[in-house]
Amino acid sequence: MISKDDVFTIILNEYKATSKPVSLTKIKRKFKDQSILEEVLNDLERDGKLRRIENKGRVAFEPIENVNIAEELKILRDEVHKILDLLQKIVETKEISFKDFEEAYDRIKDSLGYAPLERIRIELGLQKEEFYSKFRKHIEENYDLIAGGEEGFTRKGVVYGIIKRRRS
């Protein structure tokens, strides 16, 4: 006598091994008493444990795993929180120095030595507020400010968004 559990276990094991639906002929090879097999497969399908797949006249079965969606979402949420915590630690530990600013300036400047502050800021990956508050004094001491650019320091209604290194 063929039990539902035996049939389901064989289909589940075969499915896990191949990640493909298990053909009816493969299932029939495993059992000698095939008269009850069709009935057992139909019962498993009605119970919601198997899904019948018919393709070009061939019949195959795949197990339907009962997944607790709430439990899976909880696991995913915990994983996302872990990733966010790691990213936050990376961002906090990444301290951008004046040396990084100088390197970005050297990469961005044109042949005459002009560089837009916006491109340097983007290159360093900083927000506007953080960039200008951190590097304002350094820029004013070591660079000439030139009117123009999309963003920069505003003085008397004029945006100074281009810089050039002062000659020593």
C-alpha positions as CSV (number, residue, x, y, z in Angstrom):
1,M,0.0,0.0,0.0
2,I,1.3,3.4,-1.0
3,S,1.0,6.2,1.6
4,K,0.7,9.9,0.9
5,D,3.7,10.6,3.0
6,D,5.9,8.2,1.1
7,V,4.9,9.7,-2.3
8,F,5.3,13.3,-1.0
9,T,8.7,12.5,0.5
10,I,10.0,11.0,-2.7
11,I,8.7,14.0,-4.8
12,L,10.1,16.5,-2.3
13,N,13.6,14.8,-2.2
14,E,13.7,14.6,-6.0
15,Y,12.6,18.2,-6.4
16,K,15.2,19.4,-3.9
17,A,17.9,17.5,-5.7
18,T,17.1,18.7,-9.2
19,S,15.1,21.9,-8.6
20,K,12.7,20.7,-11.4
21,P,9.3,19.2,-11.3
22,V,9.3,15.4,-10.9
23,S,7.8,13.5,-13.9
24,L,5.0,11.0,-13.4
25,T,7.2,8.3,-15.0
26,K,9.9,8.9,-12.4
27,I,7.4,8.6,-9.6
28,K,6.0,5.4,-11.1
29,R,9.5,3.8,-11.2
30,K,9.8,4.2,-7.5
31,F,6.6,2.3,-6.6
32,K,5.6,-1.2,-7.7
33,D,1.8,-0.8,-6.9
34,Q,0.9,1.8,-9.5
35,S,-2.9,1.3,-9.4
36,I,-3.3,3.5,-6.3
37,L,-0.6,6.0,-7.2
38,E,-2.8,8.2,-9.4
39,E,-5.4,8.4,-6.6
40,V,-2.7,9.3,-4.0
41,L,-1.3,12.0,-6.3
42,N,-4.8,13.5,-6.8
43,D,-5.3,13.4,-3.0
44,L,-2.0,15.3,-2.4
45,E,-3.0,17.8,-5.1
46,R,-6.3,18.4,-3.4
47,D,-4.6,18.8,0.0
48,G,-2.5,21.6,-1.5
49,K,0.8,19.7,-1.1
50,L,1.5,19.2,-4.8
51,R,1.0,21.1,-8.0
52,R,0.4,19.2,-11.3
53,I,2.3,20.6,-14.3
54,E,1.2,19.4,-17.7
55,N,3.6,20.3,-20.6
56,K,3.3,18.8,-24.1
57,G,1.4,15.8,-22.9
58,R,3.8,15.1,-20.1
59,V,2.7,15.3,-16.5
60,A,5.0,16.3,-13.7
61,F,4.5,17.3,-10.0
62,E,6.2,19.8,-7.8
63,P,5.8,20.2,-4.0
64,I,4.1,23.4,-2.7
65,E,6.0,24.6,0.3
66,N,3.8,26.2,2.9
67,V,5.7,29.3,3.7
68,N,4.7,31.5,6.6
69,I,4.9,34.9,5.0
70,A,4.9,36.8,8.3
71,E,7.8,34.8,9.5
72,E,9.7,35.3,6.3
73,L,9.1,39.1,6.4
74,K,10.3,39.2,9.9
75,I,13.6,37.5,8.9
76,L,14.0,39.8,5.9
77,R,13.4,42.9,8.1
78,D,16.0,41.7,10.6
79,E,18.5,41.2,7.8
80,V,17.8,44.7,6.4
81,H,18.3,46.2,9.9
82,K,21.7,44.4,10.1
83,I,22.8,45.7,6.7
84,L,21.7,49.2,7.6
85,D,23.6,49.1,10.9
86,L,26.8,47.9,9.0
87,L,26.3,50.7,6.5
88,Q,25.9,53.3,9.2
89,K,29.1,52.1,10.9
90,I,31.0,52.3,7.6
91,V,29.7,55.9,7.0
92,E,30.5,57.0,10.5
93,T,34.1,55.6,10.3
94,K,34.8,57.1,6.9
95,E,36.4,60.4,7.8
96,I,37.2,62.7,4.9
97,S,40.4,64.8,5.3
98,F,41.9,67.8,3.6
99,K,44.2,65.3,1.8
100,D,41.1,63.7,0.3
101,F,39.9,67.1,-0.8
102,E,43.3,67.9,-2.4
103,E,43.3,64.6,-4.3
104,A,39.8,65.2,-5.6
105,Y,40.8,68.7,-6.7
106,D,43.8,67.3,-8.5
107,R,41.6,64.8,-10.4
108,I,38.9,67.3,-11.3
109,K,40.8,70.5,-12.1
110,D,41.2,71.5,-15.8
111,S,44.5,72.4,-17.5
112,L,44.3,75.9,-16.1
113,G,43.8,74.7,-12.5
114,Y,40.0,75.5,-12.2
115,A,37.7,73.1,-10.5
116,P,34.0,73.4,-9.7
117,L,33.2,72.9,-6.0
118,E,30.1,70.9,-6.9
119,R,32.1,68.2,-8.7
120,I,34.6,68.0,-5.8
121,R,31.7,67.6,-3.3
122,I,30.1,64.8,-5.4
123,E,33.5,63.1,-5.9
124,L,33.9,63.0,-2.1
125,G,30.3,61.8,-1.6
126,L,29.3,64.5,0.9
127,Q,26.0,66.4,1.3
128,K,26.2,70.2,0.6
129,E,25.9,71.2,4.3
130,E,28.6,68.8,5.4
131,F,31.0,69.6,2.6
132,Y,30.8,73.4,2.9
133,S,30.9,73.5,6.7
134,K,33.9,71.2,6.8
135,F,36.0,72.6,4.0
136,R,35.0,76.3,4.1
137,K,38.0,77.5,6.0
138,H,40.4,75.2,4.1
139,I,39.1,76.6,0.8
140,E,39.2,80.2,1.8
141,E,42.8,79.9,3.1
142,N,44.3,77.9,0.2
143,Y,42.2,78.7,-2.9
144,D,41.0,81.7,-4.9
145,L,37.2,81.8,-5.2
146,I,35.8,82.5,-8.7
147,A,32.3,83.6,-9.4
148,G,30.3,81.0,-11.3
149,G,29.2,77.4,-10.9
150,E,25.9,75.8,-9.8
151,E,26.7,75.8,-6.1
152,G,29.3,77.3,-3.8
153,F,29.8,80.1,-1.4
154,T,27.4,83.1,-1.7
155,R,28.8,86.5,-1.0
156,K,26.7,89.7,-1.7
157,G,24.4,87.7,-3.9
158,V,27.1,86.2,-6.1
159,V,27.8,82.4,-6.1
160,Y,31.4,81.5,-6.0
161,G,31.5,77.9,-7.1
162,I,34.8,77.6,-8.9
163,I,38.2,77.4,-7.2
164,K,41.8,77.7,-8.2
165,R,44.8,76.8,-6.0
166,R,46.8,79.9,-4.8
167,R,50.4,80.1,-5.7
168,S,52.7,79.8,-2.8
